[in-house]
Amino acid sequence: MTHHRRGLRRLLKDDDLVARIETDYRSAGLDDRRLAMLSYAEKLTKSPSAVDKDDVATLKNAGFGDADVLAIAEVTAYYAYVNRIADGLGVEVEPWFTPD
């Protein structure tokens, strides 16, 4: 997650919130909409075959539209794909990269 921290810090502009999210997003003080999104992304990442219509309904009940749900699924799947390719090829972080 360290390499994603920079982008999260840039978007949120709140280092304390970023630290709380990294520790445990569930207790970071996020609103219900963001909690629903992150819970869905976590489930899709850790146990994709367990995701069902109820999970999509939870996102919609949190205020996400069809296009939003698709984008959340696509971004989550894309990161899983890229990380598995990098890990599977033994790609290491560039020497110039210094985590925050």
N, C-alpha and C positions, 0 to 999 in steps of 0.2 A: 504494500500500500504506500510505502514511502514515496515512490515515484509519482503517485497520484496526488500527493499532499499539496504540491505547488498549485495545481489547478484548482483544487478545493479551496485553498486559502485565497486564491485570486477571486473566485466566485463569491465566497461567503464574506470575505474581509473581516474575519473574526477568528483569530488563532485559538482562543479558548473553546469555541464551538467545534472547530476542527479537531482539537485534542479530545473533546468529549465524544465526538462521533467515532474517532479511531478507537477509543476505549470501549464504548458500547453505544451504538446509535440509538438503542431502545431507551436509554436513560439520559440521552444528551439534551433533552428539552426541545425536541423537534415537534412540529405540529402533526396532527393526525394524517394529513395528506402525505407528507414526507415519510412518516413512519410506514404507511401503507406501501409506498413505492419501494422503500428499502427492504421491507419484509418480503415483498414479491421478488425483488432482485436477488435477495439472499436465498430464497427457496428455489428460484430458477437456477441459480448457480450450484447449490449444494445437492438438490434432489429434483432435477428437472422433470423426471417422470411422475412426480407427485403433484405437479402443478395442474390445476383443473379449472373448470368454469367458475367455481366459487372464488378462486384467487383473482380472476379477472373481474368478477362482480365486486369484490372488495375494493379494487382499484377504481371502478366506476362509481361506487358508493362514496369514495373519498373525493370525487370530483374530476376524475380523469375521463376524457373522451376516448373514443375508439382509436384515433390517431395517436393520442398520448400513450395508451396501453401498448400499441404496436411499437412506438419509439422506445419505451422502457424495455420491452422484450428484446428489441433489436440491439440496443446499446449493451444490455446485460450479456446477450449472446456474443456480441462482437468482442467484448473484453475477455470473455471466457475463451473464445477462439484464439485471439492474439496471444494471450498468456500461455495457452497450451502449445501453440506453435513455438513461441520463444523458449519455453521450458523444455519442450521436446527436442529442440535443436541445441540446447545448452547455451543459448544466447546469454551473455553476461552484460551487465550494465556498462555503458560506455565509461572509459576512464575519466572523462571530463565531468561526469555527473556527480554532484555532491548533494545528497538528500538534505532537506531542511530539518 
